[in-house]
């Protein structure tokens, strides 16, 4: 069963919108289909966590590349 926001439905009805369109609009705006501020904050926290992990991986990769490339650079300038 689809839920709807009765205040939205009533506002549309008072504005002269047909019953069917008012009902569908109110159902579309129900809490089941709209992200709340809490939902958005949770997603932002998850992105922050992923961003932190990605930064660490970049530093590790840079360190590995440096350690692996250093002998080659040293060999080039040794002669």
C-alpha positions in Angstrom: 0.0 0.0 0.0 1.3 3.4 -0.9 1.4 6.1 1.7 0.8 9.8 1.0 1.1 13.1 2.8 -2.4 14.2 3.6 -1.4 17.9 3.9 0.0 17.9 0.4 -3.1 16.1 -0.9 -5.4 18.6 0.8 -3.4 21.6 -0.4 -3.6 20.4 -4.0 -7.3 19.8 -3.7 -7.8 23.3 -2.4 -5.8 24.7 -5.2 -8.2 23.0 -7.7 -6.1 20.0 -8.8 -8.1 16.9 -9.6 -8.4 14.2 -7.0 -6.3 11.7 -9.0 -3.5 14.1 -9.6 -3.5 15.3 -6.0 -3.4 11.7 -4.7 -0.5 10.8 -7.1 1.5 13.9 -6.1 1.0 13.3 -2.4 2.1 9.7 -2.8 5.2 10.8 -4.8 6.1 13.1 -2.0 5.7 10.5 0.8 8.6 9.8 3.2 9.3 6.6 1.4 10.5 8.4 -1.8 12.2 11.5 -0.4 15.7 11.5 1.1 15.8 13.1 4.5 18.6 15.3 5.9 19.7 12.3 7.9 19.9 10.2 4.8 22.1 12.8 3.1 24.3 13.1 6.1 24.8 9.3 6.2 25.8 9.4 2.5 28.2 12.3 3.2 29.8 10.4 6.1 30.3 7.4 3.8 31.9 9.5 1.1 34.2 11.1 3.7 35.2 7.6 4.8 35.9 6.5 1.2 37.8 9.7 0.5 40.0 9.0 3.6 40.7 5.5 2.4 41.5 6.7 -1.1 44.0 9.3 0.2 45.8 6.5 2.1 45.9 4.3 -1.0 47.3 7.1 -3.1 50.1 7.7 -0.5 50.9 4.0 -0.4 51.1 3.8 -4.1 53.3 6.8 -4.4 55.7 5.3 -1.8 55.8 2.0 -3.6 56.5 3.7 -7.0 59.2 5.8 -5.4 60.9 2.8 -3.7 60.7 0.7 -6.9 61.9 3.5 -9.2 64.7 4.8 -7.0 67.3 2.0 -8.0 66.7 2.8 -11.6 67.2 6.5 -11.1 70.3 5.8 -9.0 71.7 3.6 -11.7 71.2 6.3 -14.4 73.3 8.9 -12.5 75.9 6.5 -11.0 78.0 6.5 -14.2 
